[in-house]
Amino acid sequence: MQIWSIMGSTSTSSPPHVVIFPFMAQGHTLPLLDLSKALASRGTRVTIITTPANAPFILSKNSTHPTISLSIIPFPEVEELPEGCENVNRLPSPDLFVPFINATKLLQQPFEDVLKELCDSDSTIPICVISDMFLPWTVDSCCLFDIPRIVFSGMGVLPTVIERNVSLHVPCISSLLHSEPINLPSVPFPLNKTDFPDHFAWRGDEKHPMLPIISEIEQAEHNSWGYVVNSFEELEGDHVAAFENHIETKAWLVGPLLLHDQSKQDLMNSGSKDVDQKQFSPYIKWLDQKMEGVGPGNVIYVAFGSQSYMTDSQMEEIALGLEMAGQPFIWVVRSRTWVPPVGWEDRVKERGLAIRDWVDQRGILEHPAIGGFLTHCGWNSVLEGLSMGVPLLAWPMGAEQGLNARYTAMGLKAGLMVLQERDAKDDPMTVQRNVICDSVKELMRGDQGKKARERAQELGRKARQAVEKGGSSDKKLDELIECLTLKTRIQGRPADPKG
Ligand SMILES: O=c1ccn([C@@H]2O[C@H](COP(=O)(O)OP(=O)(O)O[C@H]3O[C@H](CO)[C@@H](O)[C@H](O)[C@H]3O)[C@@H](O)[C@H]2O)c(=O)[nH]1
């Protein structure tokens, strides 16, 4: 039994308790579920805060961990959002992102009610709240209860540093020409204005509704106790000092979080349902067959995360480009409107699989049949690909993905870029089938692809070492819990501002 000292007196008490509040988007929720499991396996109690429609997904991922519990608070009803829309991936249009963010602000009171309840109980006082950057108001709630707030953004270290640094060197990105390279100190590859998230273009438009949100996020970061990052020392350690300088707090690199999850072998031993589901997924069976037929590393996995929107004509070009490349593929189709061209399914059925459901992406990437990943470069997908030693074919579609893509391809040299042309207004143009075809061929069969594969495999080995016992991320996670526990011990239990 662990002995924890609270308020200066030594007493036998419960293990440390961490509250985790993920943002309602799969790309933000999944890594925090991994973090919850990593904390739980170290004997920490975890309470995850979520809303009713998001609870089943979280339960499906965490149900085997008895020290993780869920606290469900109601999602507010707001006029602009469709009924029951409690997750970004259910938004019918990206234009509803701002109303969605504004709706989440109404979660503050129920969140504080949960904190109050936890603080009223001697055995469950949280040592910290880890909340997503898109929930900046949680820092005020944490202050009320004297609980340290730790930020999680889901992004990598270098992309964040670049984002924060660029305005010091290039005050107005939007006025640059597309062809003008942007060279930043300590970034060993040139960037381009289209690599930057949209909000850099909005900076000239003071009335843009996202700008106050970004400013609230940055302000809340400065007032937070620390930052946990889904990355690892061996990948991004060189950029941590610059990162901490910008966020004005300490950063803890504890990733890749997905690798903290129980290994497949552990799951097999415990007879977990997860393994059964993996083994019997039709697409895993399909990959097993491909392994027998074409050997390891020959299938390209094509998926663009949980939030990307794509036109039907772009979908068509992907379908025909994959067909032309002649490489076996597995493609996650996230479109409600697109239908394949007549005869396409028949023509590719021997070597291609298009799936319209949510898949176990990690299970696919770790399958030995997979040899490349055509991705939008969401940070989770980048880390998942690299952790499994799979090289990336980078095709960014929004947010900070342009920075992730350049970083992976030109900085880490673990991938190639799909080159996208722009029109006169710098809007992305449909990528043509022949470009897709050539890029796929180069990644899977070309010399550049071979080099990227070797580099991805090397990074995959380093990633696994980072989370193993005594690895850099393993030690950081222990250190984080120790630091917070000591802080609570020295300062005593949080004040109750309401009671
Ligand atoms: O069928 C699917 C589709 C997705 N995933 C998982 O969903 C996550 C998707 O995350 P990510 O690759 O990061 O993409 P987005 O969902 O687009 O992520 C958002 O959040 C990321 C983290 O902040 C940012 O890097 C991205 O730019 C932003 O779009 C990954 O873990 C995937 O494994 C599945 O498991 N099955």
The ligand as an SDF file (V2000), in Angstrom:
LIG
                    3D

 36 38  0  0  0  0  0  0  0  0999 V2000
  -10.9840    5.6190  -38.9030 O   0  0  0  0  0  0  0  0  0  0  0  0
  -10.1970    6.1640  -38.1400 C   0  0  0  0  0  0  0  0  0  0  0  0
   -9.7830    7.5170  -38.3060 C   0  0  0  0  0  0  0  0  0  0  0  0
   -8.9050    8.0550  -37.3990 C   0  0  0  0  0  0  0  0  0  0  0  0
   -8.4430    7.3020  -36.3470 N   0  0  0  0  0  0  0  0  0  0  0  0
   -7.5590    7.8910  -35.3380 C   0  0  0  0  0  0  0  0  0  0  0  0
   -7.9310    9.2440  -35.1270 O   0  0  0  0  0  0  0  0  0  0  0  0
   -6.7950   10.0220  -34.8430 C   0  0  0  0  0  0  0  0  0  0  0  0
   -6.7510   11.1710  -35.8120 C   0  0  0  0  0  0  0  0  0  0  0  0
   -5.8130   12.1080  -35.3680 O   0  0  0  0  0  0  0  0  0  0  0  0
   -4.8910   12.9610  -36.3410 P   0  0  0  0  0  0  0  0  0  0  0  0
   -4.1600   12.0830  -37.2390 O   0  0  0  0  0  0  0  0  0  0  0  0
   -4.0430   13.8460  -35.5020 O   0  0  0  0  0  0  0  0  0  0  0  0
   -5.8810   13.7520  -37.2450 O   0  0  0  0  0  0  0  0  0  0  0  0
   -7.1080   14.7770  -36.9130 P   0  0  0  0  0  0  0  0  0  0  0  0
   -8.2450   14.0130  -36.4260 O   0  0  0  0  0  0  0  0  0  0  0  0
   -7.2970   15.5700  -38.1420 O   0  0  0  0  0  0  0  0  0  0  0  0
   -6.4500   15.7050  -35.7720 O   0  0  0  0  0  0  0  0  0  0  0  0
   -6.6380   17.0390  -35.3260 C   0  0  0  0  0  0  0  0  0  0  0  0
   -5.8550   17.0800  -34.1270 O   0  0  0  0  0  0  0  0  0  0  0  0
   -4.4500   16.8510  -34.2840 C   0  0  0  0  0  0  0  0  0  0  0  0
   -3.8350   16.8960  -32.8970 C   0  0  0  0  0  0  0  0  0  0  0  0
   -3.9690   18.1680  -32.3240 O   0  0  0  0  0  0  0  0  0  0  0  0
   -3.8340   17.8900  -35.2150 C   0  0  0  0  0  0  0  0  0  0  0  0
   -2.4580   17.6000  -35.4140 O   0  0  0  0  0  0  0  0  0  0  0  0
   -4.5800   17.8720  -36.5450 C   0  0  0  0  0  0  0  0  0  0  0  0
   -4.0650   18.8870  -37.3990 O   0  0  0  0  0  0  0  0  0  0  0  0
   -6.0730   18.0910  -36.3040 C   0  0  0  0  0  0  0  0  0  0  0  0
   -6.7990   18.0430  -37.5280 O   0  0  0  0  0  0  0  0  0  0  0  0
   -5.5860    9.1100  -34.9710 C   0  0  0  0  0  0  0  0  0  0  0  0
   -5.2090    8.6810  -33.6890 O   0  0  0  0  0  0  0  0  0  0  0  0
   -6.1130    7.9220  -35.7720 C   0  0  0  0  0  0  0  0  0  0  0  0
   -5.4710    6.7160  -35.4370 O   0  0  0  0  0  0  0  0  0  0  0  0
   -8.8230    5.9900  -36.2070 C   0  0  0  0  0  0  0  0  0  0  0  0
   -8.3810    5.2960  -35.2780 O   0  0  0  0  0  0  0  0  0  0  0  0
   -9.6980    5.4720  -37.1040 N   0  0  0  0  0  0  0  0  0  0  0  0
  1  2  2  0
  2  3  1  0
  2 36  1  0
  3  4  2  0
  4  5  1  0
  5  6  1  0
  5 34  1  0
  6  7  1  0
  6 32  1  0
  7  8  1  0
  8  9  1  0
  8 30  1  0
  9 10  1  0
 10 11  1  0
 11 12  2  0
 11 13  1  0
 11 14  1  0
 14 15  1  0
 15 16  2  0
 15 17  1  0
 15 18  1  0
 18 19  1  0
 19 20  1  0
 19 28  1  0
 20 21  1  0
 21 22  1  0
 21 24  1  0
 22 23  1  0
 24 25  1  0
 24 26  1  0
 26 27  1  0
 26 28  1  0
 28 29  1  0
 30 31  1  0
 30 32  1  0
 32 33  1  0
 34 35  2  0
 34 36  1  0
M  END
$$$$
